[in-house]
Structures are given as structure tokens and as C-alpha cells.
Amino acid sequence: MSLLRALLWTVLFAVAFAWVEASVVVYLRDIYYPQGFSFPLQSLSVSRVPIELVRECSTLVMLAAIGILAGTTRWQRFAYFAVAFGVWDIFFYVWLKVALDWPASVFDWDILFLLPLPWIGPVLAPVLVSLGLIFAGLLILRQERVMPFRPTGPAWTLGSAGSVIVLWTFMHDTDATLHGSMPAAYPFEVFSAGLACYAAALWVSMKGAHRRITNGNPK
């Protein structure tokens, strides 16, 4: 399958799956937030939490599956997964806007994920992460057409640091996520540092690839 064809099917799957996910959230909000979704959060019934956790795990499995099917190497599969996840996440909010006229702005807060702790943040934050995933995925696929993508040690360090920082911004406010308090101001400065680490990791990897080409060792 050609790159463009694989990308097309990956994007179509992600857009359609985003509608499925958004429609589930519409029903959940009707049940748990009939007066409208807002913070402080109303806790889910304890008996329903395992169902929601399995649903989230299943979502990741389905997005990973499309990456595995579309790619032929480890990094191609990751790249297709990154594109699928990014498109899915962005269109999840697009479809919620269509169905519920929500969010009113990109600064509205949302529950992003529940594993291993609840993640919360303004809609803008996960959308920026998703845009970065799409860009990184496309860049990796482009490089894989020329040579294998091989991130260096410093790239791994920067990428790991970025993940820790970004995840901390989503999960650190346990008063809001676990105890029903209003969330504190989102630390956009810290979040920006995490995104900068991601960007630096990608730049270091691409610089290393360029050096391999220059030295006549593209593998």
C-alpha cells in the first residue's frame, strides 16, 4: 500500500472513530451531567469506573492496531499510530462541538483520560499535543522513505523528559481530579517546556539522520 493511501485510510478511520467516541461521551454527559458538564467534577459510580477504564484501554488498542496494520517497520507503525491518535483526538472535539456546541472555547476544561490517574486540562493542551503527534508522525514517515528512523540517546532523553512534564501538568492537580475541587490555573509555562522538549527530540533525531546521509551511511 502506498504512503498516501495508507495515510488516507488512517485519517478516515481516526475521523470516524472520533465520532464513535464523541457519541459515547454525549450519552455519558446526559447521564452524569444532565445540567451541563462543568467543574468541579461529579465522581463516577465506583461500579462504572472499571468499564470506563477498559473503554479507554480499548480505544488505545484500536488506534495502535491501525498503526500496526498500516506500517511495516516499528517506527512506521508508531508514526501511523501518532497520526491516528492526533486526528482522532482533534476530531473528537470537533464532533463534540457539532453535537453539543461544546467546548465554548479551547480554554474550557475537560477530563482527558483516567489512567493511571485522572487527567484534566483545557482543551487547547491536548489539541496542541495532537498537532505535534501528527507532525512528528508525518516527519517520521517521510524519513522512513529514505532511511530508517533512529532516534539518538539525547533524543530519547528529551522525549522522555517532555512526556514526564506534559503528563505532570495533566495529573498533578489531585484536589480537582480526586476530591471534587475546582482546578487550579493550568501551568501553561510548564506545558510549553514539555512541548519544547518534544520539538528538541525530533530536531536532534532529524539532525542525526542528515549527518548519516552526509557521511554516506543512511542505514
Backbone as a chain_set.jsonl record, in Angstrom:
{"seq": "MSLLRALLWTVLFAVAFAWVEASVVVYLRDIYYPQGFSFPLQSLSVSRVPIELVRECSTLVMLAAIGILAGTTRWQRFAYFAVAFGVWDIFFYVWLKVALDWPASVFDWDILFLLPLPWIGPVLAPVLVSLGLIFAGLLILRQERVMPFRPTGPAWTLGSAGSVIVLWTFMHDTDATLHGSMPAAYPFEVFSAGLACYAAALWVSMKGAHRRITNGNPK", "coords": {"N": [[0.843, -1.189, 0.0], [0.561, 2.215, -0.849], [2.166, 5.169, 0.556], [0.517, 7.483, 0.68], [-2.009, 6.36, 0.337], [-2.185, 4.679, 2.577], [-2.044, 6.618, 4.582], [-4.391, 8.026, 4.034], [-6.437, 6.142, 4.645], [-5.845, 5.743, 7.313], [-6.378, 8.289, 8.402], [-9.112, 8.552, 7.746], [-10.193, 6.443, 9.256], [-9.556, 7.39, 11.842], [-11.046, 9.776, 11.995], [-13.68, 8.798, 11.751], [-13.761, 7.076, 13.961], [-13.455, 8.923, 15.968], [-15.956, 10.109, 15.942], [-17.509, 7.999, 16.956], [-16.434, 7.826, 19.554], [-17.042, 10.408, 20.514], [-19.832, 10.319, 20.445], [-20.373, 8.45, 22.441], [-19.532, 9.905, 24.66], [-21.409, 11.956, 24.609], [-23.732, 10.58, 25.449], [-22.849, 9.763, 28.003], [-22.565, 12.212, 29.277], [-25.184, 13.067, 29.299], [-26.169, 11.307, 31.179], [-24.547, 11.617, 33.542], [-24.092, 14.346, 33.794], [-26.534, 16.014, 33.563], [-27.295, 18.662, 33.828], [-25.415, 20.018, 32.489], [-21.975, 19.915, 31.543], [-19.377, 20.576, 33.74], [-16.785, 21.886, 35.882], [-16.57, 21.903, 39.511], [-15.819, 18.355, 39.373], [-18.193, 15.71, 39.111], [-18.107, 12.662, 40.724], [-17.668, 9.478, 39.152], [-19.791, 6.601, 39.412], [-18.6, 4.015, 41.486], [-18.842, 1.403, 40.554], [-18.908, 1.793, 37.865], [-16.481, 2.717, 37.054], [-14.434, 0.721, 36.356], [-15.488, -0.111, 33.872], [-15.238, 2.2, 32.324], [-12.461, 2.51, 32.357], [-11.618, 0.216, 30.964], [-12.795, 0.798, 28.529], [-11.256, 2.995, 27.726], [-8.726, 1.779, 27.504], [-9.326, 0.036, 25.417], [-9.773, 1.849, 23.375], [-7.155, 2.809, 22.946], [-5.964, 0.421, 22.078], [-7.318, -0.007, 19.646], [-6.505, 2.227, 18.155], [-3.766, 1.758, 18.122], [-3.783, -0.603, 16.671], [-4.481, 0.168, 14.068], [-2.178, 1.508, 13.385], [-0.303, -0.582, 13.441], [-1.252, -2.189, 11.381], [-0.998, -0.477, 9.189], [1.71, 0.227, 8.966], [5.066, -1.02, 8.233], [7.495, -1.223, 9.485], [8.899, -0.847, 12.799], [9.006, 1.905, 13.535], [7.515, 3.088, 11.525], [5.013, 2.038, 12.146], [4.608, 3.198, 14.664], [4.516, 5.853, 13.81], [2.208, 5.969, 12.17], [0.344, 5.339, 14.14], [0.675, 7.615, 15.765], [-0.248, 9.644, 14.048], [-2.893, 8.749, 13.694], [-3.848, 8.875, 16.358], [-3.567, 11.624, 16.902], [-5.285, 12.83, 14.953], [-7.698, 11.59, 15.623], [-8.09, 12.58, 18.272], [-8.317, 15.369, 17.896], [-10.544, 15.518, 16.175], [-12.404, 14.387, 17.836], [-13.063, 16.496, 19.553], [-14.008, 18.242, 17.627], [-16.345, 16.895, 16.767], [-17.761, 16.828, 19.187], [-18.279, 19.52, 19.419], [-19.99, 19.842, 17.262], [-22.131, 18.175, 18.05], [-22.845, 18.97, 20.678], [-22.33, 21.62, 20.904], [-20.055, 22.223, 22.342], [-16.602, 22.301, 23.127], [-17.041, 25.652, 24.466], [-14.917, 27.327, 24.176], [-11.387, 26.969, 23.471], [-10.213, 26.983, 25.878], [-11.816, 25.821, 27.726], [-12.223, 23.428, 30.343], [-11.497, 19.899, 30.491], [-12.038, 16.386, 31.081], [-9.456, 14.337, 30.39], [-8.318, 11.774, 30.395], [-8.187, 8.671, 32.234], [-6.254, 6.979, 33.198], [-3.001, 6.584, 34.653], [-4.033, 7.999, 36.715], [-6.737, 10.384, 36.949], [-6.707, 12.628, 34.188], [-6.697, 16.08, 33.61], [-7.393, 19.175, 31.926], [-7.248, 22.257, 30.015], [-8.909, 22.31, 26.843], [-7.249, 23.164, 24.795], [-4.662, 22.219, 25.395], [-4.439, 19.247, 25.027], [-5.054, 19.309, 22.303], [-2.912, 20.713, 21.167], [-0.855, 18.898, 21.756], [-1.737, 16.79, 20.163], [-1.573, 17.896, 17.587], [1.193, 18.096, 17.476], [1.843, 15.357, 17.543], [0.781, 14.496, 15.081], [2.373, 15.979, 13.294], [4.943, 14.997, 13.973], [4.584, 12.276, 13.356], [4.153, 12.371, 10.555], [6.609, 13.406, 9.765], [8.372, 11.375, 10.542], [7.461, 9.276, 8.895], [8.096, 10.36, 6.424], [10.897, 10.414, 6.608], [11.402, 7.685, 6.844], [11.018, 6.795, 4.297], [13.379, 7.296, 3.099], [15.491, 6.518, 4.781], [16.045, 4.41, 7.688], [14.365, 5.467, 10.634], [16.084, 6.6, 13.385], [16.225, 7.411, 16.498], [18.434, 9.243, 18.597], [20.423, 8.828, 21.642], [20.332, 11.304, 23.187], [17.947, 12.286, 22.064], [16.04, 10.438, 22.951], [16.211, 10.98, 25.691], [15.33, 13.665, 25.808], [12.744, 13.369, 24.736], [11.578, 11.675, 26.647], [11.721, 13.312, 28.913], [10.024, 15.371, 28.072], [7.585, 13.976, 27.993], [7.195, 13.307, 30.714], [6.952, 15.878, 31.821], [4.689, 16.978, 30.459], [2.69, 15.111, 31.138], [2.667, 15.481, 33.897], [1.545, 18.049, 34.092], [-1.067, 17.473, 33.455], [-1.907, 15.702, 35.449], [-1.242, 16.534, 38.03], [-2.929, 18.027, 39.68], [-4.47, 16.851, 41.996], [-6.399, 17.496, 43.856], [-8.49, 18.556, 42.392], [-9.064, 16.45, 40.642], [-9.501, 14.162, 42.192], [-10.801, 14.897, 44.513], [-12.895, 16.598, 44.054], [-12.567, 19.4, 43.86], [-12.352, 22.792, 42.55], [-10.365, 23.196, 39.625], [-6.939, 24.271, 39.753], [-5.156, 27.05, 38.252], [-4.098, 26.289, 34.98], [-0.814, 25.117, 34.303], [0.557, 26.548, 31.915], [3.101, 27.455, 31.216], [4.869, 25.496, 32.131], [3.876, 23.346, 30.663], [4.521, 24.25, 28.083], [7.275, 23.996, 28.197], [7.489, 21.23, 28.187], [6.501, 20.649, 25.594], [8.531, 21.902, 24.176], [10.669, 20.234, 24.746], [9.843, 17.919, 23.365], [9.915, 18.925, 20.723], [12.635, 19.492, 20.509], [13.695, 16.914, 20.756], [12.79, 15.735, 18.389], [14.072, 17.357, 16.531], [16.788, 16.826, 17.101], [16.887, 14.139, 16.363], [16.322, 14.274, 13.598], [18.453, 15.821, 12.775], [20.539, 14.061, 13.295], [19.923, 12.116, 11.386], [20.349, 13.544, 9.017], [23.088, 13.91, 9.252], [23.979, 11.282, 8.977], [23.328, 10.79, 6.312], [24.984, 12.649, 5.063], [27.451, 11.599, 5.72], [27.414, 9.373, 4.205], [26.168, 7.09, 5.169], [23.366, 5.902, 5.298], [21.89, 3.962, 6.676]], "CA": [[0.0, 0.0, 0.0], [1.358, 3.429, -0.931], [2.141, 6.018, 1.741], [-0.666, 8.344, 0.669], [-3.196, 5.526, 0.531], [-2.197, 4.265, 3.981], [-2.383, 7.796, 5.376], [-5.803, 8.344, 3.815], [-7.264, 5.219, 5.417], [-5.588, 6.023, 8.726], [-7.103, 9.51, 8.764], [-10.547, 8.265, 7.688], [-10.516, 5.645, 10.439], [-9.48, 8.233, 13.035], [-12.178, 10.711, 11.983], [-14.89, 8.025, 12.04], [-13.68, 6.587, 15.335], [-13.683, 10.087, 16.83], [-17.409, 10.276, 16.078], [-17.97, 6.956, 17.879], [-16.032, 8.235, 20.9], [-17.807, 11.596, 20.897], [-21.23, 9.942, 20.697], [-20.399, 7.827, 23.764], [-19.427, 10.984, 25.647], [-22.711, 12.64, 24.628], [-24.622, 9.802, 26.319], [-22.339, 9.815, 29.371], [-22.873, 13.525, 29.862], [-26.628, 13.081, 29.582], [-26.413, 10.524, 32.395], [-23.844, 12.108, 34.727], [-24.104, 15.813, 33.864], [-27.737, 16.467, 32.842], [-27.389, 20.122, 33.894], [-24.291, 20.584, 31.748], [-20.665, 19.466, 32.014], [-18.548, 21.654, 34.279], [-16.044, 21.579, 37.1], [-15.922, 20.678, 39.976], [-16.303, 17.125, 38.772], [-19.01, 14.729, 39.833], [-17.433, 11.368, 40.634], [-18.38, 8.353, 38.564], [-20.121, 5.49, 40.292], [-17.46, 3.097, 41.612], [-19.085, 0.222, 39.727], [-18.768, 2.158, 36.454], [-15.098, 3.097, 36.758], [-13.741, -0.303, 35.556], [-15.998, -0.098, 32.495], [-14.639, 3.345, 31.649], [-11.035, 2.237, 32.182], [-11.482, -0.754, 29.869], [-13.132, 1.508, 27.287], [-10.098, 3.795, 27.34], [-7.704, 0.844, 27.024], [-9.776, -0.459, 24.111], [-9.525, 2.931, 22.419], [-5.732, 2.792, 22.607], [-5.703, -0.788, 21.294], [-7.829, 0.187, 18.288], [-5.634, 3.182, 17.465], [-2.497, 1.073, 17.876], [-3.999, -1.62, 15.638], [-4.43, 0.788, 12.741], [-0.768, 1.768, 13.12], [0.359, -1.856, 13.15], [-1.695, -2.646, 10.062], [-0.579, 0.435, 8.12], [3.162, 0.305, 8.848], [5.815, -2.264, 8.043], [8.596, -1.223, 10.443], [8.48, -0.4, 14.131], [8.787, 3.346, 13.58], [6.364, 3.397, 10.671], [3.805, 1.722, 12.916], [4.433, 4.263, 15.649], [4.149, 7.091, 13.115], [0.782, 5.888, 11.806], [-0.4, 5.458, 15.399], [0.716, 9.017, 16.188], [-1.167, 10.386, 13.181], [-4.258, 8.328, 14.025], [-4.213, 9.409, 17.668], [-3.726, 13.068, 16.8], [-6.503, 13.145, 14.197], [-8.829, 11.146, 16.457], [-8.285, 13.477, 19.411], [-8.802, 16.667, 17.41], [-11.914, 15.385, 15.664], [-13.263, 14.141, 18.989], [-13.577, 17.807, 19.977], [-14.818, 18.778, 16.519], [-17.669, 16.26, 16.799], [-18.469, 17.311, 20.376], [-18.772, 20.863, 19.091], [-21.146, 19.651, 16.38], [-23.242, 17.528, 18.754], [-23.227, 19.621, 21.937], [-21.831, 23.003, 20.915], [-19.04, 22.259, 23.4], [-16.361, 23.371, 24.09], [-17.328, 27.027, 24.059], [-13.617, 27.848, 23.751], [-10.316, 25.984, 23.663], [-9.759, 27.07, 27.265], [-12.71, 25.04, 28.584], [-11.561, 22.268, 30.931], [-12.074, 18.601, 30.151], [-11.398, 15.167, 31.587], [-8.757, 13.841, 29.21], [-8.018, 10.345, 30.488], [-8.323, 8.21, 33.615], [-5.172, 6.066, 33.547], [-3.272, 5.832, 35.888], [-4.855, 8.931, 37.49], [-7.48, 11.247, 36.017], [-6.014, 13.747, 33.555], [-7.572, 17.197, 33.268], [-6.71, 20.326, 31.361], [-8.016, 22.96, 28.988], [-8.943, 21.596, 25.56], [-6.11, 23.579, 23.973], [-3.457, 21.439, 25.685], [-4.379, 18.007, 24.251], [-5.073, 19.598, 20.866], [-1.528, 21.029, 20.789], [-0.119, 17.628, 21.762], [-2.176, 16.015, 18.996], [-0.952, 18.504, 16.405], [2.588, 17.675, 17.494], [1.901, 13.945, 17.157], [0.559, 14.401, 13.633], [3.574, 16.497, 12.628], [6.037, 14.047, 14.182], [4.295, 11.07, 12.586], [4.396, 12.628, 9.129], [8.044, 13.583, 9.568], [8.986, 10.047, 10.635], [7.114, 8.541, 7.676], [8.887, 10.95, 5.335], [12.275, 9.958, 6.735], [11.456, 6.241, 6.624], [11.082, 6.538, 2.853], [14.77, 7.488, 2.682], [16.355, 5.742, 5.665], [15.363, 4.086, 8.947], [14.347, 6.486, 11.68], [16.851, 6.105, 14.525], [16.45, 8.473, 17.482], [19.671, 9.126, 19.362], [20.271, 8.849, 23.092], [19.793, 12.596, 23.631], [16.55, 12.414, 21.634], [15.237, 9.657, 23.898], [16.184, 11.713, 26.96], [14.464, 14.83, 25.643], [11.37, 12.907, 24.568], [11.095, 11.173, 27.939], [11.515, 14.479, 29.773], [8.811, 16.035, 27.61], [6.419, 13.189, 28.415], [7.02, 13.473, 32.162], [6.484, 17.245, 32.083], [3.317, 17.147, 29.969], [1.795, 14.294, 31.96], [2.543, 16.129, 35.209], [0.595, 19.169, 34.016], [-2.423, 16.925, 33.377], [-2.28, 14.841, 36.576], [-0.746, 16.984, 39.329], [-3.964, 18.679, 40.495], [-5.3, 15.762, 42.519], [-7.562, 18.049, 44.567], [-9.579, 18.697, 41.419], [-9.405, 15.186, 39.983], [-9.885, 13.107, 43.134], [-11.533, 15.4, 45.681], [-14.02, 17.434, 43.662], [-12.319, 20.837, 43.967], [-12.143, 23.5, 41.289], [-8.962, 23.081, 39.224], [-6.067, 25.436, 39.805], [-4.774, 27.547, 36.927], [-3.275, 25.314, 34.259], [0.557, 25.626, 34.164], [0.927, 26.568, 30.502], [4.544, 27.647, 31.066], [5.478, 24.169, 32.285], [3.433, 22.583, 29.492], [5.316, 24.708, 26.939], [8.601, 23.393, 28.328], [7.353, 19.852, 27.725], [6.431, 20.663, 24.13], [9.86, 22.264, 23.675], [11.477, 19.006, 24.815], [9.43, 17.088, 22.232], [10.429, 19.522, 19.491], [14.085, 19.311, 20.502], [13.958, 15.494, 20.497], [12.584, 15.495, 16.965], [15.127, 18.072, 15.802], [18.034, 16.081, 17.283], [16.791, 12.917, 15.558], [16.43, 14.619, 12.186], [19.827, 16.27, 12.554], [21.347, 12.855, 13.216], [19.656, 11.479, 10.091], [21.039, 14.334, 7.997], [24.516, 13.636, 9.382], [24.227, 9.954, 8.409], [23.3, 10.927, 4.85], [26.189, 13.384, 4.678], [28.598, 10.703, 5.869], [27.244, 8.232, 3.312], [25.735, 5.915, 5.929], [21.951, 6.146, 5.541], [21.227, 2.88, 7.411]], "C": [[0.883, 1.245, 0.0], [1.205, 4.256, 0.343], [0.868, 6.857, 1.798], [-1.943, 7.548, 0.916], [-3.316, 5.088, 1.992], [-2.571, 5.433, 4.89], [-3.862, 8.141, 5.251], [-6.697, 7.448, 4.665], [-7.071, 5.419, 6.917], [-6.388, 7.227, 9.2], [-8.609, 9.263, 8.763], [-10.994, 7.441, 8.893], [-10.56, 6.522, 11.682], [-10.658, 9.193, 13.126], [-13.471, 9.981, 12.346], [-14.904, 7.535, 13.486], [-13.891, 7.724, 16.33], [-15.173, 10.342, 17.018], [-17.99, 9.24, 17.045], [-17.661, 7.366, 19.321], [-16.847, 9.429, 21.385], [-19.253, 11.239, 21.218], [-21.378, 9.249, 22.042], [-20.375, 8.898, 24.851], [-20.73, 11.776, 25.731], [-23.667, 11.911, 25.572], [-24.165, 9.845, 27.776], [-22.667, 11.146, 30.036], [-24.359, 13.669, 30.137], [-26.932, 12.376, 30.905], [-25.829, 11.204, 33.633], [-23.887, 13.625, 34.889], [-25.322, 16.361, 33.124], [-27.908, 17.982, 32.852], [-26.27, 20.813, 33.12], [-22.967, 20.18, 32.382], [-19.856, 20.659, 32.503], [-17.802, 21.136, 35.497], [-16.643, 22.386, 38.249], [-16.622, 19.417, 39.484], [-17.209, 16.348, 39.707], [-18.372, 13.361, 39.63], [-18.32, 10.336, 39.949], [-18.727, 7.336, 39.641], [-18.956, 4.499, 40.297], [-17.628, 1.886, 40.704], [-18.883, 0.509, 38.244], [-17.322, 2.47, 36.062], [-14.36, 2.013, 35.969], [-14.201, -0.333, 34.104], [-15.344, 1.028, 31.708], [-13.152, 3.124, 31.404], [-10.801, 1.26, 31.035], [-11.813, -0.097, 28.535], [-11.942, 2.33, 26.803], [-8.964, 2.908, 26.831], [-8.062, 0.321, 25.635], [-9.564, 0.585, 23.026], [-8.071, 2.935, 21.979], [-5.378, 1.576, 21.759], [-6.151, -0.598, 19.849], [-6.966, 1.166, 17.501], [-4.271, 2.562, 17.176], [-2.633, 0.059, 16.751], [-3.92, -1.018, 14.245], [-2.988, 1.123, 12.374], [-0.018, 0.509, 12.74], [-0.006, -2.35, 11.757], [-1.141, -1.78, 8.933], [0.924, 0.431, 7.901], [3.807, -1.048, 8.656], [7.032, -2.351, 8.957], [8.081, -0.688, 11.778], [8.147, 1.087, 14.15], [7.693, 3.794, 12.626], [5.061, 3.141, 11.429], [3.544, 2.77, 13.987], [3.953, 5.544, 14.981], [2.678, 7.088, 12.709], [-0.101, 5.971, 13.053], [-0.457, 6.91, 15.859], [-0.241, 9.866, 15.361], [-2.609, 10.047, 13.538], [-4.708, 8.922, 15.35], [-4.465, 10.906, 17.589], [-4.999, 13.471, 16.087], [-7.736, 12.766, 15.007], [-9.123, 12.139, 17.569], [-8.847, 14.83, 18.971], [-10.244, 16.56, 16.937], [-12.894, 14.977, 16.763], [-13.874, 15.451, 19.471], [-14.394, 18.473, 18.876], [-16.23, 18.209, 16.583], [-18.451, 16.639, 18.054], [-19.022, 18.714, 20.144], [-20.008, 20.765, 18.214], [-22.351, 19.149, 17.172], [-23.757, 18.326, 19.947], [-22.928, 21.111, 21.978], [-20.874, 23.211, 22.094], [-17.743, 21.728, 22.821], [-16.721, 24.751, 23.547], [-16.058, 27.719, 23.6], [-12.573, 26.781, 24.023], [-9.758, 26.031, 25.081], [-10.729, 26.409, 28.244], [-11.978, 23.792, 29.083], [-12.285, 20.98, 30.56], [-11.356, 17.506, 30.93], [-10.765, 14.486, 30.38], [-8.579, 12.327, 29.23], [-8.124, 9.957, 31.952], [-7.169, 7.335, 34.082], [-3.834, 6.797, 33.643], [-4.039, 6.669, 36.918], [-5.665, 9.755, 36.501], [-6.602, 12.384, 35.489], [-7.04, 14.839, 33.296], [-6.733, 18.325, 32.68], [-7.615, 21.044, 30.388], [-7.879, 22.249, 27.647], [-7.73, 21.937, 24.7], [-4.902, 22.677, 24.172], [-3.423, 20.111, 24.925], [-4.407, 18.238, 22.747], [-3.661, 19.936, 20.382], [-0.665, 19.774, 20.774], [-0.466, 16.814, 20.523], [-1.611, 16.582, 17.699], [0.521, 18.118, 16.325], [2.754, 16.218, 17.096], [1.723, 13.768, 15.656], [1.802, 14.848, 12.881], [4.73, 15.516, 12.756], [5.82, 12.776, 13.373], [4.58, 11.245, 11.107], [5.884, 12.767, 8.844], [8.771, 12.239, 9.617], [8.694, 9.229, 9.381], [7.914, 9.056, 6.485], [10.328, 10.457, 5.402], [12.39, 8.471, 6.431], [11.456, 5.881, 5.14], [12.513, 6.61, 2.347], [15.713, 6.587, 3.468], [15.587, 5.405, 6.929], [15.444, 5.249, 9.932], [15.032, 5.918, 12.908], [17.09, 7.246, 15.503], [17.696, 8.198, 18.306], [19.372, 9.095, 20.86], [19.737, 10.172, 23.618], [18.334, 12.796, 23.228], [15.625, 11.637, 22.568], [15.103, 10.391, 25.233], [15.238, 12.901, 26.887], [13.0, 14.419, 25.52], [10.771, 12.405, 25.875], [10.821, 12.323, 28.902], [10.247, 15.222, 29.38], [7.561, 15.308, 28.06], [6.14, 13.357, 29.9], [6.431, 14.848, 32.474], [5.025, 17.411, 31.679], [2.337, 16.35, 30.821], [1.611, 14.899, 33.351], [1.526, 17.26, 35.163], [-0.847, 18.678, 33.982], [-2.865, 16.25, 34.682], [-1.942, 15.398, 37.949], [-1.835, 17.523, 40.25], [-4.942, 17.632, 41.036], [-6.489, 16.272, 43.339], [-8.762, 18.157, 43.629], [-10.024, 17.352, 40.87], [-9.951, 14.138, 40.939], [-10.784, 13.587, 44.266], [-12.604, 16.429, 45.334], [-13.828, 18.925, 43.828], [-12.266, 21.473, 42.582], [-10.672, 23.398, 40.907], [-8.211, 24.391, 39.387], [-5.733, 25.867, 38.379], [-3.838, 26.551, 36.248], [-1.882, 25.895, 34.028], [1.044, 25.6, 32.711], [2.431, 26.75, 30.3], [5.271, 26.311, 31.167], [5.128, 23.291, 31.086], [4.253, 22.956, 28.262], [6.724, 24.132, 26.988], [8.574, 21.936, 27.874], [7.289, 19.765, 26.214], [7.786, 21.003, 23.523], [10.793, 21.056, 23.712], [11.131, 18.065, 23.666], [10.029, 17.606, 20.928], [11.938, 19.325, 19.386], [14.452, 17.86, 20.21], [13.82, 15.181, 19.015], [13.687, 16.15, 16.149], [16.452, 17.322, 15.901], [18.026, 14.819, 16.426], [16.97, 13.215, 14.076], [17.834, 15.117, 11.839], [20.763, 15.077, 12.446], [21.158, 12.131, 11.894], [20.374, 12.216, 8.972], [22.539, 14.064, 8.036], [24.854, 12.274, 8.787], [24.235, 10.001, 6.889], [24.576, 11.591, 4.366], [27.421, 12.493, 4.733], [28.49, 9.457, 5.002], [26.843, 6.962, 4.014], [24.259, 6.068, 6.284], [21.251, 5.082, 6.372], [21.499, 2.984, 8.904]], "O": [[1.846, 1.323, 0.763], [0.256, 4.08, 1.107], [0.216, 6.934, 2.84], [-2.846, 8.006, 1.617], [-4.401, 5.118, 2.572], [-3.321, 5.264, 5.852], [-4.509, 8.503, 6.233], [-7.611, 7.935, 5.331], [-8.014, 5.282, 7.696], [-7.002, 7.194, 10.267], [-9.31, 9.709, 9.671], [-12.043, 7.705, 9.48], [-11.486, 6.417, 12.486], [-11.208, 9.402, 14.206], [-14.265, 10.475, 13.147], [-15.938, 7.578, 14.153], [-14.441, 7.512, 17.411], [-15.614, 10.736, 18.097], [-18.857, 9.562, 17.857], [-18.517, 7.266, 20.199], [-17.291, 9.458, 22.533], [-19.838, 11.789, 22.151], [-22.389, 9.427, 22.721], [-21.105, 8.81, 25.838], [-21.112, 12.22, 26.814], [-24.332, 12.54, 26.395], [-24.991, 9.951, 28.683], [-23.005, 11.192, 31.218], [-24.751, 14.323, 31.103], [-27.823, 12.782, 31.652], [-26.512, 11.356, 34.646], [-23.734, 14.134, 35.999], [-25.165, 17.1, 32.152], [-28.587, 18.534, 31.985], [-26.187, 22.041, 33.098], [-22.85, 20.11, 33.605], [-19.669, 21.634, 31.774], [-18.138, 20.096, 36.064], [-17.184, 23.465, 38.004], [-17.824, 19.404, 39.219], [-17.019, 16.331, 40.923], [-18.125, 12.948, 38.497], [-19.538, 10.313, 40.129], [-18.037, 7.228, 40.655], [-18.394, 4.184, 39.248], [-16.649, 1.395, 40.142], [-18.707, -0.416, 37.451], [-16.983, 2.484, 34.879], [-13.704, 2.346, 34.982], [-13.394, -0.556, 33.202], [-14.942, 0.837, 30.56], [-12.635, 3.508, 30.355], [-9.892, 1.451, 30.228], [-11.183, -0.398, 27.522], [-11.65, 2.358, 25.608], [-8.311, 3.241, 25.842], [-7.189, 0.182, 24.777], [-9.217, 0.252, 21.894], [-7.777, 3.049, 20.789], [-4.583, 1.681, 20.825], [-5.437, -0.988, 18.925], [-6.722, 0.96, 16.312], [-3.685, 2.804, 16.121], [-1.706, -0.122, 15.962], [-3.354, -1.626, 13.337], [-2.606, 1.04, 11.207], [0.808, 0.522, 11.827], [0.846, -2.873, 11.038], [-0.848, -2.283, 7.848], [1.38, 0.612, 6.772], [3.189, -2.088, 8.882], [7.551, -3.444, 9.184], [6.977, -0.15, 11.868], [7.128, 1.49, 14.712], [7.011, 4.784, 12.892], [4.125, 3.936, 11.356], [2.403, 3.183, 14.198], [3.09, 6.242, 15.513], [1.981, 8.088, 12.884], [-1.162, 6.595, 13.03], [-1.507, 7.387, 16.291], [-0.96, 10.707, 15.902], [-3.449, 10.937, 13.67], [-5.829, 9.42, 15.458], [-5.448, 11.407, 18.135], [-5.72, 14.354, 16.553], [-8.702, 13.526, 15.072], [-10.279, 12.503, 17.787], [-9.752, 15.367, 19.61], [-11.072, 17.411, 17.26], [-14.096, 15.202, 16.627], [-15.068, 15.51, 19.764], [-15.358, 19.185, 19.156], [-17.204, 18.952, 16.466], [-19.675, 16.762, 18.001], [-20.106, 19.049, 20.62], [-20.966, 21.517, 18.398], [-23.465, 19.639, 16.987], [-24.961, 18.359, 20.202], [-23.231, 21.787, 22.961], [-20.893, 24.253, 22.75], [-17.786, 20.758, 22.065], [-16.708, 24.986, 22.339], [-16.102, 28.595, 22.736], [-12.84, 25.805, 24.724], [-8.921, 25.205, 25.445], [-10.499, 26.429, 29.454], [-11.212, 23.176, 28.343], [-13.498, 20.959, 30.346], [-10.222, 17.678, 31.377], [-11.469, 14.101, 29.446], [-8.68, 11.674, 28.191], [-8.149, 10.827, 32.822], [-7.112, 6.98, 35.26], [-3.546, 7.596, 32.751], [-4.615, 6.133, 37.864], [-5.312, 9.817, 35.323], [-5.858, 13.014, 36.24], [-8.136, 14.556, 32.813], [-5.527, 18.413, 32.91], [-8.641, 20.503, 29.976], [-6.841, 21.655, 27.359], [-7.238, 21.087, 23.957], [-4.184, 22.394, 23.213], [-2.443, 19.86, 24.223], [-3.843, 17.447, 21.991], [-3.255, 19.496, 19.307], [0.165, 19.601, 19.881], [0.413, 16.215, 19.903], [-1.214, 15.826, 16.812], [1.039, 17.845, 15.242], [3.701, 15.874, 16.389], [2.432, 12.98, 15.031], [2.24, 14.181, 11.944], [5.418, 15.229, 11.776], [6.758, 12.254, 12.77], [5.177, 10.373, 10.475], [6.37, 12.306, 7.811], [9.68, 11.993, 8.825], [9.585, 8.559, 8.859], [8.354, 8.277, 5.641], [10.918, 10.12, 4.376], [13.37, 8.039, 5.825], [11.854, 4.777, 4.771], [12.834, 6.057, 1.295], [16.617, 5.972, 2.904], [14.577, 6.045, 7.221], [16.469, 5.922, 10.038], [14.622, 4.879, 13.425], [18.066, 7.981, 15.355], [17.974, 7.055, 18.668], [18.238, 9.304, 21.291], [18.793, 10.183, 24.409], [17.567, 13.41, 23.969], [14.554, 12.121, 22.932], [14.027, 10.424, 25.83], [14.438, 13.121, 27.796], [12.121, 15.037, 26.121], [9.609, 12.671, 26.179], [9.82, 12.318, 29.619], [9.482, 15.653, 30.242], [6.583, 15.939, 28.463], [4.991, 13.53, 30.305], [5.521, 14.968, 33.293], [4.215, 17.921, 32.454], [1.274, 16.854, 31.185], [0.52, 14.834, 33.917], [0.731, 17.418, 36.09], [-1.753, 19.383, 34.428], [-4.056, 16.226, 34.992], [-2.318, 14.794, 38.955], [-1.686, 17.483, 41.471], [-6.086, 17.542, 40.592], [-7.479, 15.558, 43.501], [-9.898, 17.887, 44.018], [-11.215, 17.128, 40.654], [-10.774, 13.311, 40.547], [-11.456, 12.782, 44.91], [-13.162, 17.064, 46.229], [-14.81, 19.661, 43.928], [-12.149, 20.78, 41.571], [-9.809, 23.504, 41.778], [-8.763, 25.473, 39.188], [-5.996, 25.14, 37.421], [-2.906, 26.037, 36.866], [-1.763, 27.043, 33.601], [1.838, 24.741, 32.327], [2.983, 26.252, 29.318], [6.178, 26.028, 30.384], [5.983, 22.578, 30.559], [4.639, 22.084, 27.484], [7.305, 23.814, 25.95], [9.522, 21.459, 27.25], [7.942, 18.914, 25.609], [8.155, 20.463, 22.48], [11.614, 20.876, 22.813], [12.024, 17.476, 23.058], [10.577, 16.842, 20.132], [12.459, 19.028, 18.311], [15.418, 17.601, 19.492], [14.633, 14.451, 18.449], [14.182, 15.565, 15.185], [17.165, 17.191, 14.906], [19.043, 14.467, 15.829], [17.684, 12.497, 13.376], [18.338, 14.865, 10.744], [21.671, 15.067, 11.615], [22.114, 11.592, 11.337], [20.944, 11.59, 8.078], [23.19, 13.994, 6.993], [25.901, 12.12, 8.158], [25.047, 9.335, 6.246], [25.179, 11.158, 3.385], [28.323, 12.61, 3.904], [29.358, 8.585, 5.048], [27.132, 5.868, 3.531], [23.926, 6.333, 7.439], [20.096, 5.284, 6.749], [21.019, 2.156, 9.678]]}, "num_chains": 1, "name": "protein.A"}
